[in-house]
Amino acid sequence: MATAQKSSETPEPRFLETRKSLIERLDNWEDTQGWNEFYRIYSQFLFRVARKAGLTEQEANEAVQETFIGVAKNLRKKKFDTSIGSFKAWLMNQTRWRIVDQFRARKPDSSFARPRDYGEAGERRTATLDRFADPAGDELTKIWEREWKENLTDMALRTVKTKVSPEQYQIFYCYVIKDWSTQKVRDHLGVSAAQVYLAKHRVGRLIKKEISKLEKQPI
């Protein structure tokens, strides 16, 4: 598998439109294309979650790799059924365990195991583990939900990019995503203020519609 942090490939629009179908395809161990798509869609998302949970870049990459291995093994053993639970919640728990494994693997005297707001090294390490090991706790859940929403936005952007003209998308990206002023967009792209506002509203509306559609998918 490629390193999560360095992956630059983007998922195909057809999979953005039907993630549930993709997950069902993963039951087929020989479906290499399905697994590759699944990795491209979720690897960056899981990497960001692991990093914001407090892992180093190397640890986060390890956690992502181990999460995908765990998902593959569990799906192969039919340990997840889309009809009886949320894949999103199941994937979060798979990720939680791998993050906790990385914390546990740290040496007790590691500087990474000693967050500033805790007491002695052992106590700090235990507190860090407790924050993420308890499924009832909301520390990882908060991180997960924030990154999940960002991931939906990223997927929506990629889909909408294929539905509008390159010029409109570029205007929207500079004005909304990069937060350029109207004048800066006009100067750099050679467009009018009317074109800037038109792109903002048209592309923005399509993105909201796409996010709404993704949020309704039962995973």
Sequence and secondary structure as in RCSB ss.txt:
>XXXX:A:sequence
MATAQKSSETPEPRFLETRKSLIERLDNWEDTQGWNEFYRIYSQFLFRVARKAGLTEQEANEAVQETFIGVAKNL
RKKKFDTSIGSFKAWLMNQTRWRIVDQFRARKPDSSFARPRDYGEAGERRTATLDRFADPAGDELTKIWEREWKE
NLTDMALRTVKTKVSPEQYQIFYCYVIKDWSTQKVRDHLGVSAAQVYLAKHRVGRLIKKEISKLEKQPI
>XXXX:A:secstr
   GGG      HHHHS HHHHHHHTT TT HHHHHHHHHHHHHHHHHHHHHTT  HHHHHHHHHHHHHHHHHHH
HTT   TTTS HHHHHHHHHHHHHHHHHHHS TT GGG  TTSSSHHHHHHHHHHHHH TT SHHHHHHHHHHHH
HHHHHHHHHHHTTS HHHHHHHIIIIIS   HHHHHHHHT  HHHHHHHHHHHHHHHHHHHHHHHTS  
